[in-house]
Every structure is written in C-alpha cells, then in structure tokens.
Amino acid sequence: MKIKAIDHIATNEQKYFNIPIAFRLRKSIIYTAFLHYNSKKSRTFAPPNFKRDGDMNKIKQPLQYFLIPYSIFLITLLFLVINHEKADLHLIMNAYHTSFLDTFFKYFTETGASIPFIVVILLLFYKFGASFYLLSSLIINVLITNGLKLLFGSPRPSLYFSEKFPEISLPLVEGVKLYTTNGFPSGHTSAAFAFMICIALLVKKRWVSVTCCIIAICVGYSRIYLSQHFAEDILLGSVIGVFSGGFIYSLYLHLTKKNKWLDKSILSIIKNRKK
C-alpha cells in the first residue's frame, strides 16, 4: 500500500511539472487574488450590514407600537378636519365639560410644557446620552414649531370666535389664560409627542410605547378642551413632534457607540470618585 501511495504522488507531481510554467503561474495568481478578494469582502462589508440591521431593529421594535395607535389617531383626526369646518369641529370636540376634567386637563396639559425639560434634568442621573437625546429632540421641535407659528400667525379659538361668531361663548376653565394668536401648530402637542416618542424609544417596551402614545394624544386633546387650539393645530403639532423624536434617535444611537461617556451619569461619576 505504501508503494502504491508513493507511486501515486510521484505520478501527480510529474503531471504537475509537465504543465507549462506560464499556465501554472497564472493559475496561482488567480487563486491568490480570489482568496484575497473573499477575505477582504467578508472583513469589510459583512459586519457593517449586521450592525446596521441591529440598529434598525432597535428603532423598529419600540417605534411600531407607538406608530400604530398614532396612525389611527392621525387618520381619524385628518378625516374630521377635512370634513368639518374648524369652528364646528371645535365646538363638537369641546362640548363636554365637567369639573373633574377641567382640573385634570388644566394640569395634564403641562406634559407638553415644563415637564419634558424637568425629565431632561432627571435623565442626567440615568445617562448623559438619554438626556442629550431628549433635549436635542425638544430643541428641534421648538425651532420648527415656533418658526411655523411666526410664519402663519393663525388666530386661536378665543380670538377666532370673538371676531367671527361673537354670539358663541366658549367654555372657560378657571385659572387658564386664553391666548389669542400664533395657534398653528400647537407647541404643547408637538412637545408632548416629541417627549413621549423619546421615552418609548429609550425604554423599548411595548406597553410603554402604547402608553406614551395615548398620553401624547390626551395632551393634544387637552389643548382643544381648554380652547387653546383647533384640531388642525393638534394635527400638525403631532407630526412635528413624532418627526423630531424619531429623527434624532438614529443620531443618538450613532453617538453612544462612539462616545462611551454618554453611557455615564452623574451617579456613576459620584460612585467612581468615592472608590
């Protein structure tokens, strides 16, 4: 058996060396180039695609549970705005008042005012990156919303009804000052939606995403209930808020990968100093 194996190897070597040198050299170059290309391709292209898919999953999973109820709200409100005069629609949506709802919406509407900025400060004790993300979203939201307010200068319900329908008295809530101008779009609504979508994307829980969307919708309705805005103001404000929070999130993920200090917090710095 050993003799046969040796003869077989010798025969193969003889066949190999009988091949012209130029052909053998060309074959070796092609094979080497093929190995180099494959190793370079797998090293360069595969990991980024994997990371990119991971980033997209991080965005899609919590986002879809926010966007599904939001889409229902958006389509329904858009249908109402298109098919009703804004004065009629406001009176319909603002018809039912109770003392409990007056008190509730009077304070609940602050979810789209001072509360998001208080949470920005509190998040510094959790993660600098999370605080930076929420603050950036709110700033983008404020710039877009206030820019459109100044551009359109639309009257709010109190001024609109006093000029066009002076015989109609809107329900008043005690302790709530009615503003008259720069109603389109709603700043409280846009801030609430930006705030809530940021929380949904940070927590990444299904029930949190749905709850955040419901809270944002209630803030939008509170602006109609308090006669501070029309339905169309709420509609555009919600779109701006969702855009602001969703747009900045991809940047937040990118920065947290490259800057480890964004994962730190005030508490972690204090603990490290004590050690």
C-alpha positions as CSV (number, residue, x, y, z in Angstrom):
1,M,0.0,0.0,0.0
2,K,2.9,2.4,0.8
3,I,4.5,1.7,-2.5
4,K,1.2,2.4,-4.4
5,A,0.7,5.7,-2.5
6,I,4.3,6.8,-3.3
7,D,3.8,5.9,-7.0
8,H,0.5,7.9,-7.0
9,I,2.2,11.0,-5.5
10,A,5.1,10.7,-7.9
11,T,2.7,10.5,-10.9
12,N,0.8,13.6,-9.8
13,E,4.0,15.6,-9.3
14,Q,5.1,14.5,-12.7
15,K,1.8,15.6,-14.3
16,Y,2.0,18.9,-12.4
17,F,5.5,19.7,-13.6
18,N,4.7,18.7,-17.2
19,I,2.2,21.7,-17.2
20,P,3.8,24.8,-18.8
21,I,5.3,27.3,-16.2
22,A,3.3,30.2,-17.5
23,F,0.0,28.4,-17.1
24,R,0.9,27.3,-13.5
25,L,1.9,30.9,-12.6
26,R,-1.3,32.4,-14.0
27,K,-3.4,29.8,-12.1
28,S,-1.6,30.6,-8.8
29,I,-2.1,34.4,-9.3
30,I,-5.8,34.0,-10.0
31,Y,-6.2,31.7,-6.9
32,T,-4.3,34.1,-4.7
33,A,-6.4,37.1,-5.9
34,F,-9.6,35.1,-5.3
35,L,-8.6,34.3,-1.7
36,H,-7.6,38.0,-1.1
37,Y,-10.9,39.3,-2.5
38,N,-13.0,36.9,-0.5
39,S,-11.2,37.7,2.8
40,K,-11.3,41.4,2.2
41,K,-15.0,41.3,1.2
42,S,-16.0,39.4,4.3
43,R,-13.9,41.6,6.6
44,T,-15.1,44.9,5.1
45,F,-18.8,44.5,4.2
46,A,-20.4,41.9,6.4
47,P,-20.0,43.5,9.9
48,P,-21.4,46.9,8.9
49,N,-24.5,45.3,7.4
50,F,-25.0,43.3,10.6
51,K,-24.6,46.4,12.7
52,R,-26.9,48.4,10.5
53,D,-29.6,45.7,10.8
54,G,-29.2,45.7,14.5
55,D,-29.7,49.5,14.7
56,M,-32.8,49.3,12.5
57,N,-34.3,46.6,14.8
58,K,-33.6,48.8,17.8
59,I,-35.6,51.6,16.1
60,K,-38.4,49.5,14.6
61,Q,-39.5,47.3,17.5
62,P,-40.5,50.1,20.0
63,L,-41.4,52.5,17.3
64,Q,-44.1,50.3,15.7
65,Y,-46.1,50.0,18.9
66,F,-46.1,53.8,19.1
67,L,-46.9,54.4,15.5
68,I,-49.8,52.0,15.1
69,P,-52.1,53.8,17.6
70,Y,-50.7,57.2,16.4
71,S,-51.6,56.3,12.8
72,I,-55.2,55.6,13.8
73,F,-55.3,58.9,15.7
74,L,-53.7,60.8,12.8
75,I,-56.0,59.4,10.1
76,T,-59.1,59.9,12.2
77,L,-58.3,63.5,13.1
78,L,-57.3,64.2,9.5
79,F,-60.7,62.9,8.3
80,L,-62.5,65.1,10.8
81,V,-60.5,68.2,9.8
82,I,-61.2,67.7,6.1
83,N,-64.9,67.0,6.5
84,H,-65.8,69.7,9.1
85,E,-65.4,73.5,9.4
86,K,-62.8,74.2,12.1
87,A,-65.3,76.2,14.2
88,D,-67.9,73.4,14.0
89,L,-65.4,70.7,14.8
90,H,-64.0,72.7,17.7
91,L,-67.5,73.1,19.3
92,I,-68.2,69.4,18.8
93,M,-64.9,68.3,20.4
94,N,-65.2,70.9,23.2
95,A,-68.8,70.3,24.1
96,Y,-68.5,68.0,27.1
97,H,-67.1,69.7,30.3
98,T,-67.0,68.5,33.9
99,S,-65.3,70.0,37.0
100,F,-63.1,66.8,37.1
101,L,-62.0,67.1,33.5
102,D,-61.4,70.9,33.9
103,T,-59.0,70.2,36.8
104,F,-57.4,67.2,35.1
105,F,-56.7,68.8,31.7
106,K,-55.6,72.0,33.4
107,Y,-52.6,70.3,34.9
108,F,-52.2,67.4,32.4
109,T,-51.5,69.8,29.6
110,E,-48.2,70.6,31.3
111,T,-46.9,67.3,29.9
112,G,-46.3,69.3,26.8
113,A,-44.8,72.3,28.5
114,S,-42.4,72.2,31.5
115,I,-42.4,68.5,32.4
116,P,-40.2,67.4,29.4
117,F,-37.4,69.7,30.5
118,I,-37.7,68.5,34.0
119,V,-37.2,65.0,32.7
120,V,-34.1,66.2,30.8
121,I,-32.5,67.1,34.1
122,L,-33.6,63.9,35.8
123,L,-32.1,61.8,32.9
124,L,-28.7,63.2,33.8
125,F,-28.8,60.8,36.8
126,Y,-29.5,57.9,34.4
127,K,-27.5,58.5,31.2
128,F,-26.0,61.6,29.7
129,G,-26.8,60.3,26.3
130,A,-30.5,59.9,27.1
131,S,-30.7,63.4,28.4
132,F,-28.9,64.7,25.4
133,Y,-31.3,62.8,23.1
134,L,-34.4,64.2,24.7
135,L,-33.1,67.7,24.9
136,S,-32.0,67.7,21.2
137,S,-35.4,66.4,20.1
138,L,-37.2,69.1,22.1
139,I,-34.9,71.9,20.7
140,I,-35.5,70.7,17.1
141,N,-39.2,70.6,17.9
142,V,-39.3,74.1,19.4
143,L,-37.4,75.6,16.4
144,I,-39.8,74.0,13.8
145,T,-43.0,74.7,15.8
146,N,-42.2,78.3,16.7
147,G,-40.9,79.0,13.1
148,L,-44.3,77.9,11.7
149,K,-46.2,79.8,14.4
150,L,-44.5,83.0,13.3
151,L,-44.9,82.2,9.7
152,F,-48.7,81.6,9.8
153,G,-49.7,83.7,12.8
154,S,-53.1,81.9,13.0
155,P,-55.7,83.1,15.5
156,R,-56.6,80.8,18.4
157,P,-60.2,79.8,19.2
158,S,-60.8,82.7,21.6
159,L,-59.9,85.3,19.0
160,Y,-61.4,83.5,16.1
161,F,-64.8,83.0,17.7
162,S,-64.9,86.6,19.2
163,E,-64.3,88.0,15.7
164,K,-66.5,85.7,13.5
165,F,-69.0,84.3,16.0
166,P,-69.3,86.8,18.8
167,E,-72.7,85.3,19.9
168,I,-70.9,82.0,20.9
169,S,-69.3,81.7,24.3
170,L,-66.6,79.1,24.6
171,P,-66.5,77.1,27.8
172,L,-63.9,78.5,30.2
173,V,-61.7,76.6,32.7
174,E,-60.9,78.6,35.8
175,G,-57.3,79.5,36.2
176,V,-56.5,79.0,32.5
177,K,-55.5,82.1,30.5
178,L,-56.7,82.0,26.9
179,Y,-54.1,83.0,24.3
180,T,-55.2,84.7,21.1
181,T,-52.5,84.4,18.4
182,N,-49.9,82.0,16.9
183,G,-52.1,79.0,17.2
184,F,-50.9,76.9,14.2
185,P,-49.3,74.5,15.0
186,S,-49.7,73.5,18.7
187,G,-46.5,73.8,20.7
188,H,-47.7,71.8,23.7
189,T,-48.9,69.0,21.4
190,S,-45.6,68.8,19.4
191,A,-43.6,68.9,22.6
192,A,-45.7,66.1,24.1
193,F,-45.3,63.9,21.1
194,A,-41.6,64.5,20.9
195,F,-41.2,63.8,24.6
196,M,-43.3,60.6,24.5
197,I,-41.7,59.1,21.5
198,C,-38.3,59.7,23.0
199,I,-39.4,57.8,26.2
200,A,-40.8,55.0,24.1
201,L,-37.6,54.6,22.1
202,L,-35.4,54.8,25.3
203,V,-37.4,52.3,27.3
204,K,-38.1,49.8,24.4
205,K,-41.2,48.2,25.9
206,R,-44.4,47.5,24.0
207,W,-46.7,48.6,26.7
208,V,-44.6,51.8,27.4
209,S,-44.8,52.7,23.7
210,V,-48.6,52.3,23.6
211,T,-49.0,54.2,26.9
212,C,-46.7,57.0,25.7
213,C,-48.8,57.5,22.5
214,I,-52.0,57.6,24.5
215,I,-50.6,60.2,26.8
216,A,-49.4,62.4,23.9
217,I,-52.9,62.1,22.3
218,C,-54.5,63.2,25.6
219,V,-52.2,66.2,25.7
220,G,-53.3,67.1,22.2
221,Y,-56.9,66.9,23.2
222,S,-56.3,68.9,26.3
223,R,-55.4,71.9,24.1
224,I,-58.8,71.6,22.4
225,Y,-60.6,71.1,25.7
226,L,-59.0,74.2,27.1
227,S,-59.8,76.2,23.8
228,Q,-56.2,77.0,23.2
229,H,-56.1,75.3,19.8
230,F,-58.1,74.0,16.9
231,A,-57.9,70.3,15.8
232,E,-55.8,71.2,12.8
233,D,-53.2,72.8,15.2
234,I,-53.1,69.5,17.0
235,L,-52.7,67.5,13.8
236,L,-49.6,69.3,12.6
237,G,-48.1,69.6,16.1
238,S,-48.3,65.8,16.5
239,V,-46.5,65.2,13.2
240,I,-43.7,67.7,14.1
241,G,-43.3,66.0,17.5
242,V,-43.0,62.5,16.1
243,F,-40.6,63.6,13.4
244,S,-38.4,65.4,15.9
245,G,-38.1,62.5,18.3
246,G,-37.7,59.8,15.6
247,F,-35.2,61.8,13.5
248,I,-32.7,62.4,16.4
249,Y,-32.8,58.8,17.6
250,S,-30.6,57.4,14.9
251,L,-28.0,60.1,15.7
252,Y,-28.3,59.2,19.4
253,L,-27.5,55.5,18.6
254,H,-24.5,56.5,16.5
255,L,-23.1,58.9,19.1
256,T,-23.5,56.5,22.0
257,K,-21.4,53.9,20.1
258,K,-18.5,56.2,19.6
259,N,-18.6,58.2,22.8
260,K,-18.6,56.0,25.9
261,W,-19.1,59.0,28.3
262,L,-22.7,59.3,27.0
263,D,-23.4,56.0,28.9
264,K,-22.3,57.6,32.1
265,S,-24.4,59.6,34.5
266,I,-24.0,61.9,37.5
267,L,-24.5,58.9,39.8
268,S,-21.8,56.8,38.1
269,I,-19.3,59.7,38.3
270,I,-20.0,60.1,42.0
271,K,-19.5,56.4,42.7
272,N,-16.2,56.3,40.8
273,R,-14.9,59.3,42.8
274,K,-15.8,57.5,46.1
275,K,-13.8,54.5,45.0
